[in-house]
Amino acid sequence: MIRVLLADDQVLVRAGFRLLLESAGDIAVIGEAANGGVAVALAREHAPDVVLMDLHMPEVDGVTATRLIAGDPALSATRVVVLTTFDDEETVFAALRAGASGFLVKDVEPAELLQAVRVVARGDALLSPSVTRAVISAFTDNGRTGRTDPAGLARAPGPPVAPARPIAPAPGGAAPGGAAPGRRRGAGQRGVAALTEREREVVALVAAGLSNDEIAQQLVVSPLTAKTHVSRAMIKLSARDRAQLVVFAYEYGLTKG
């Protein structure tokens, strides 16, 4: 049974998602949260397999909640999928950098939502290559120029965003925002420098949306070898999952084309 936590400030949205998810038979909703702070608390209490996280909630927003959940060692098996709209690229990218395993638009078809929960629950990233490429390339150093906020998230020109209400980090876990931007950037550069040429090639193929089997076919290697290259790249880059590997690929110019 896949255990899901719903985080959305709209009661009707949560009720609709709960009804749909629990009709699947293999999914159980173990809690609901109306803001990010409650979502983090419930995640720490129940350790769900998947959190469906609205990005725009009162008090503690979805990006902050995602960062706290993804940065909590006790929740290493919990995956966050953010719920968004088509015109919210900046916040989606911030959520991906914060540790989200993928994103869905709120008007997703019922069958697609159920499949998405199953995909993320088994450890895969929920990424549409074309949409993800547009989102990430728009907010990395290799895309258009933006400024960086104090949390180290790329931002397009525009009005400042009000700071989220702080909540305590997990004991022994990362503080809100993680490491200082310069330190995080330095760690990323060291990780990229440690990649072999083959691993760089594999990261680029992951960013293009290829599965391990497709990578194996393109590189004329076994699927197990392709999986090993992906795993080693994730370790060197400290990437939580394939979604984070894609973010790294765009941030550090490892994509093809």
VENCORNOR-V699309 format. One line per field, one symbol per residue. psi: psi as a letter, one per 20 degrees, with the letter a starting at -180 (. if undefined). burial: # if it has 16 or more other C-alpha atoms within 10 Angstrom, else .. Layout:
psi=???
burial=???
This chain:
psi=ppppppopioghgggggggggiihhjppoirqpirhghggghghgimrhppooqhnqrforhggggghghjohikhippppqparhklgghgghhghijqiaqqqikqqghhgghgggghhjjqqnpogggggggghhkriibqprrprhjjpppqqaqqppqqpqqqrqpiaqqpibrqgggggggghhgghiqrgghgggghhghijqrgghggghilrqhhgghgggghggghjlphahghhgggghhjkjqq.
burial=.########....#..##.##.....##################..###########.##############.##.########....################........##.###.##.#####....##.#######....#.....####...........#.##..######..#.....##..##..#...###############.##..#...#.###.###.##.##.#############.###..
